[in-house]
Structure formats: structure tokens, C-alpha cells
């Protein structure tokens, strides 16, 4: 799924890994929130239901496990990066909906920056042809010494 790897990497940089059940729930929740932001409007009847159905668990477990992810990041994670994701300094631990929304916004906002830096590769099928890098440009990005002249 598009944005899955980027969301996964962001959560790891924030200070959690996939040993937490809520890690998978959060990644899937961010991807679904990107695809359909309306799911965050009524979080308990929207995104939690989709996550619970996908992972065959209860809405309560989804909510609790995402809250554990947030709590772990808040207590032991990279607070500077968390503030950067939100765009301002947090004075209290964010709620689940705000956390998923901020991650979704951050991932989408930075996705093509990461592509241009070579940090990730993107599916270029939906870009206009003039914006699709040729193999020549990719070689130059990775090996500038091959540039002519």
C-alpha cells in the first residue's frame, strides 16, 4: 500500500517498533485516514471499526493499543520529531484521532520530498511523463561522478 513504508519508518523514528500490536493498527489507520479523512470525524465509528475488522479484534482493543503507541512515544520517544510532525510544541499527550491525523498529514506532506531525496522510491505511474525520472537521472543522483563534462 502506498505510504505504508513511510508511515512504518516514521513510527520507528518516533521510538516504537512492530513489537507493539498498536503499531500495525496505527500504520493501517494512517493509510485509511489518508484515503478517507472522513473516517477521523467519528473515530470510534469510523477508523476504529475498519481497523478492528481488518485485524479481527474489538474496537476497544484498537483504541487501547493505539493509545499505548502514543504513550510510549510520549514517555520514551523522540519528542522533537513528534513536535515536528504536529507542527508545534505539544504540551500534553495527543489523543488518538489527532495523532493519526498528524501522522497522515506529515506523511503526505513529505512523501515526494523523500522521493526526490532518494530516501524512498515512488510508483511514478500517476505523474506526468515530464516528471518521471529517467534511468539516466537516477544514475546521476546515485553517482554524480558519471555526469558529462
C-alpha angles and dihedrals in degrees: 000000000000113000093015096111093043092051091046091051092046092053090049091051089050089057111265132100139197093274085087114082088217090060092075091041091052094048091050091044092053092049091049092046090053091050095043117013090183088076089074094056093079099017097183093051096035125035097013090056092051093048092046091050092047094050097033096239138112128280088240092057091049092051094046095047094049089048088053090054090052093046092050092050091046094051103033109009138089102293093182092057090045089055089048091052090053094041094232140052112280117222095185137027111278122243119246097258093048090048094052091044093050092048091049092049092047094048093049093044093051101034098097092039088059090047093052091049091052092242090125138009119237133208097253095192094104097048123094111262095249089061096051110100116232121228086255091061092047091052090049092050091053098036112027090175088074092066115118121251 
